[in-house]
Amino acid sequence: MRGQIKIAIVAGIEVHPIVKKKTTKAKSKGSSRFHQDRRRKHRHWQVTVYYHDGEKFGRVYIDRERAERFAERQKKSPVVKATRIMEVD
């Protein structure tokens, strides 16, 4: 018995297919990649101010309302050509 190895052969193994559950929540098309990270506690909003002489200036806020107020304040200036608010990483 000392040098013998016993092997058991198992026949008829059944393989069950994996069925994924369907979710009832529909995914929105075109969702931003910034909304996928659940660790993120706040978003960053960059305000870019374009001047008539070709210069530009940017500032980053974590509150969209503050970014909008800054952009509106800058638009009142006669030297400002345009402002843009965009979400950044």
DRENDO-1510 file (C-alpha; in Angstrom, 1 decimal, always signed):
<recs>
REC; n; res; u; v; w
REC; 1; MET; +0.0; +0.0; +0.0 .
REC; 2; ARG; +2.9; +2.3; +0.5 .
REC; 3; GLY; +3.7; +3.2; -3.1 .
REC; 4; GLN; +0.2; +3.1; -4.6 .
REC; 5; ILE; -1.8; +6.1; -5.7 .
REC; 6; LYS; -5.6; +5.8; -6.1 .
REC; 7; ILE; -7.4; +8.0; -8.6 .
REC; 8; ALA; -11.1; +8.5; -8.7 .
REC; 9; ILE; -12.7; +9.4; -12.0 .
REC; 10; VAL; -15.8; +11.4; -11.8 .
REC; 11; ALA; -18.0; +11.3; -14.9 .
REC; 12; GLY; -21.0; +13.5; -15.8 .
REC; 13; ILE; -20.0; +16.9; -14.5 .
REC; 14; GLU; -22.9; +19.4; -15.1 .
REC; 15; VAL; -22.1; +22.9; -16.0 .
REC; 16; HIS; -24.8; +25.5; -15.3 .
REC; 17; PRO; -24.7; +28.7; -17.4 .
REC; 18; ILE; -24.4; +32.0; -15.4 .
REC; 19; VAL; -27.5; +34.1; -15.8 .
REC; 20; LYS; -27.1; +37.8; -15.0 .
REC; 21; LYS; -29.9; +39.6; -13.4 .
REC; 22; LYS; -31.5; +42.4; -15.4 .
REC; 23; THR; -31.6; +45.7; -13.7 .
REC; 24; THR; -34.7; +47.9; -13.8 .
REC; 25; LYS; -32.7; +51.1; -13.8 .
REC; 26; ALA; -32.0; +52.3; -17.3 .
REC; 27; LYS; -28.6; +53.7; -17.9 .
REC; 28; SER; -28.5; +57.2; -19.3 .
REC; 29; LYS; -26.7; +57.5; -22.6 .
REC; 30; GLY; -23.9; +60.0; -22.8 .
REC; 31; SER; -23.3; +60.1; -19.0 .
REC; 32; SER; -20.2; +61.9; -17.9 .
REC; 33; ARG; -17.2; +59.9; -16.8 .
REC; 34; PHE; -17.0; +62.1; -13.8 .
REC; 35; HIS; -20.2; +60.7; -12.3 .
REC; 36; GLN; -18.9; +57.2; -12.1 .
REC; 37; ASP; -16.4; +57.6; -9.3 .
REC; 38; ARG; -18.2; +57.1; -6.0 .
REC; 39; ARG; -15.2; +58.2; -4.0 .
REC; 40; ARG; -15.5; +61.8; -5.3 .
REC; 41; LYS; -17.0; +64.1; -2.7 .
REC; 42; HIS; -17.3; +67.2; -4.9 .
REC; 43; ARG; -16.9; +68.2; -8.6 .
REC; 44; HIS; -14.6; +70.8; -10.0 .
REC; 45; TRP; -15.8; +73.5; -12.3 .
REC; 46; GLN; -13.4; +75.6; -14.4 .
REC; 47; VAL; -14.4; +79.1; -15.5 .
REC; 48; THR; -12.5; +80.3; -18.5 .
REC; 49; VAL; -12.6; +84.0; -19.4 .
REC; 50; TYR; -11.7; +85.1; -22.9 .
REC; 51; TYR; -10.7; +88.7; -23.5 .
REC; 52; HIS; -10.9; +90.7; -26.7 .
REC; 53; ASP; -7.1; +91.0; -27.0 .
REC; 54; GLY; -6.7; +87.2; -27.2 .
REC; 55; GLU; -5.8; +86.5; -23.6 .
REC; 56; LYS; -7.6; +84.0; -21.4 .
REC; 57; PHE; -7.9; +83.4; -17.7 .
REC; 58; GLY; -9.1; +80.4; -15.8 .
REC; 59; ARG; -10.3; +79.7; -12.3 .
REC; 60; VAL; -11.5; +76.5; -10.7 .
REC; 61; TYR; -14.4; +76.2; -8.2 .
REC; 62; ILE; -15.9; +73.2; -6.4 .
REC; 63; ASP; -19.4; +74.8; -6.4 .
REC; 64; ARG; -21.2; +75.4; -9.7 .
REC; 65; GLU; -23.2; +78.3; -8.4 .
REC; 66; ARG; -20.1; +80.2; -7.4 .
REC; 67; ALA; -18.6; +79.5; -10.8 .
REC; 68; GLU; -21.7; +80.8; -12.5 .
REC; 69; ARG; -21.7; +83.9; -10.4 .
REC; 70; PHE; -18.1; +84.6; -11.2 .
REC; 71; ALA; -18.7; +84.1; -15.0 .
REC; 72; GLU; -21.7; +86.5; -14.9 .
REC; 73; ARG; -19.6; +89.1; -13.0 .
REC; 74; GLN; -16.9; +88.8; -15.6 .
REC; 75; LYS; -19.3; +89.1; -18.5 .
REC; 76; LYS; -20.3; +92.6; -17.3 .
REC; 77; SER; -16.8; +93.9; -18.1 .
REC; 78; PRO; -16.3; +95.6; -21.5 .
REC; 79; VAL; -13.0; +93.9; -22.1 .
REC; 80; VAL; -14.4; +90.3; -21.7 .
REC; 81; LYS; -15.3; +88.6; -25.0 .
REC; 82; ALA; -16.9; +85.4; -23.6 .
REC; 83; THR; -16.9; +83.0; -20.6 .
REC; 84; ARG; -17.2; +79.3; -20.4 .
REC; 85; ILE; -17.9; +76.9; -17.5 .
REC; 86; MET; -16.8; +73.3; -17.8 .
REC; 87; GLU; -16.5; +70.3; -15.5 .
REC; 88; VAL; -12.9; +69.2; -15.0 .
REC; 89; ASP; -11.2; +66.3; -13.2 .
</recs>
